[in-house]
Amino acid sequence: MITAVWLILLLPLFSAVAIGLGAYRSRLASAVLSVGAVVGSFLLTLWLIAVGGELPPSIPWLAIEGLQIDIGLQIDPLSKLMLCVVTGVGSLIHIFSLGYMKEDRDFSRYFAFLSLFVFSMLGIVLADNFVMMFIFWELVGVSSYLLIGFWFEKPSAADAAKKAFLTNRVGDFGFLLGILMVWAAFGTVGFAELEKAEATAICGLAGFLIFCGAMGKSAQFPLHVWLPDAMEGPTPVSALIHAATMVAAGVYMLCRVFFLIDGTWAMEAIAWIGGLTALLAALMAVQQDDIKRILAYSTLSQLGYMVMAVGLGSPDAAMFHLTTHASFKALLFLGAGSVIVALNHEQDIWKMGGLRERMPKTYWTFLIGTMALCGVPLFSGFFSKEAILDAALENNLLLFLVAVLVALLTTFYMTRLFVVAFMGEPRSAQARGAVESPSVMTVPLILLAVPSVISGYFNAHAPNPLVLAASLVVLVFGMLVANSLYSGAKTDPLPAWLGRLAKALRDRFWFDEAYQWLIDHVQENLAKLADAIDRWVIAGLLVRGTHGTIELAARVLRLAQTGNLQTYAFWFAAGMAALLIFTLG
């Protein structure tokens, strides 16, 4: 078992290093190494779950006064579940990438970055202390930057990568402060030791600061703005990072350290931030036309569900939804990738249509993913969504109503997407010429469709009758309204109904513009003020002392030296007049 656990972690790292050191010269070698590594990690994960065994011993790493940090791995039901998600979904995405990226000139570089990302994500899952988790947490940030900006020649891709990286650094600063606060309060950063420690008053603040890290990684309000722009990366990257792994890291981390926030005021804040994120993202998705952006806002909304569940004291429901969401959202993203390739990289749903007959495998698998996301009974998303709604009804009626509204909006915008993209007549030459994707792309779709149907049954429970009734009502209503509006439509009829609200939804409530204003006006002015203080006060007065004081005085006096005779005469006359007044007075 010890060897197997370390191999699960290190195989993707070996692949990334090998490709970087020379295998990149061969497209075949790069593909074999990368795909083989993640598939190998998946098979070892299954073997680990089946066989079990003892934990590998920790390796001493850092010992300073008051702090001992070991390199250790944590194997428990939570980490095993997440290992299955990361390696299982990751394997299928790697295989799909063989077809999607086959014409790309940087094929090998892509698989090197993909392997590095998987290694980083596995490190988060297996870490047994905050320091190890934070190191891998930052490595995930670096590797996601490389993948989002993979096509860096495109300014939009480069900007999206920078935006994702910088936004996550804001959240990670809070995460680091929370870790330091935990160390100061308890004298340890190990999860096992912290779970046994007695809770203190500082747990609420420390827990919320740690949640800030999840706020960045899992794109929660107000740090949600990076995720939709991250769709600039290749579509398999969108599926891997933004559906199954990276954005799920924040939720996983919250569940891992739930003992720290349980019973504190931070839970209320976390629940409301999650609920608000779910609602705002669902509203924005209603008026998006880019197929990947619709799915991106859907991811935001579902992550809000998961975070809300954690805040409501139900981490099991959050992990349940994380697991089912990983399969059907990866399915939807890869299905979108299949459509995009077939339409020569066209992503506007209003230039699609009629794909049902032309791409039957993509159509049926995308339909399964859509029904799972909408929470149609008997599909996986139904069971996990009901678990979250049950938790909301039990703990917070207002958040329950918010969650029901989100479910209605989800059904509406996904039905809109499906009807416009797949039904009716083709709306462009690309749609008329579309053909089904090759088997290397459709087989992963078929394999992901299976857990999108059955994964919910592994943790199914009888829902509350009120929750079930509310879910069925919003499901049927949302589908009927969306189908009646968009069936056969050539343009979006909703803006005529919503007016200015439609523009607000399309423009994403102007969050990006608000951040840009803050940068241009507040940050820039604060930077200028800090520069002036640094130059004149710190450097001029404090550092250089008397010399600086004299220099400062000289700079001020120099302002009076204009070289204009009339100015000098004026100030001389003014001085004489002042002297006379003072003397005579």
Secondary structure, DSSP 8 states (H G I E B T S, - for coil): -HHHHHHHHHHHHHHHHHHHHTGGG-HHHHHHHHHHHHHHHHHHHHHHHHH-------EEEEEETTEEEEE-B--SHHHHHHHHHHHHHHHHHHHHHHHHTTT-TTHHHHHHHHHHHHHHHHHHHHB-BHHHHHHHHHHHHHHHHHHHTTTTTSHHHHHHHHHHHHHHHHHHHHHHHHHHHHHHHHS--BHHHHHHS---TTHHHHHHHHHHHHHHHTT-TTS-THHHHGGGS-HHHHHIIIIISHHHHHHHHHHHTHHHHTTSTHHHHHHHHHHHHHHHHHHHHTT--BHHHHHHHHHHHHHHHHHHHHHTT-HHHHHHHHHHHHHHHHHHHHHHHHHHHHTTS--BGGG---HHHH-HHHHHHHHHHHHHHHT-TTSHHHHHHHHHHHHHHHH-HHHHHHHHHHHHHHHHHHHHHHHHHHSSS--SHHHHT-----HHHHHHHHHHHHHHHHGGGGG-----HHHHHHHHHHHHHHHHHHHHHHTT-SS--HHHHHTHHHHHHHTGGGHHHHHHHIIIIIIHHHHHHHHHIIIIIIIIIIISHHHHHHHHHHHHHHTT----HHHHHHHHHHHHHHHHHHHH-
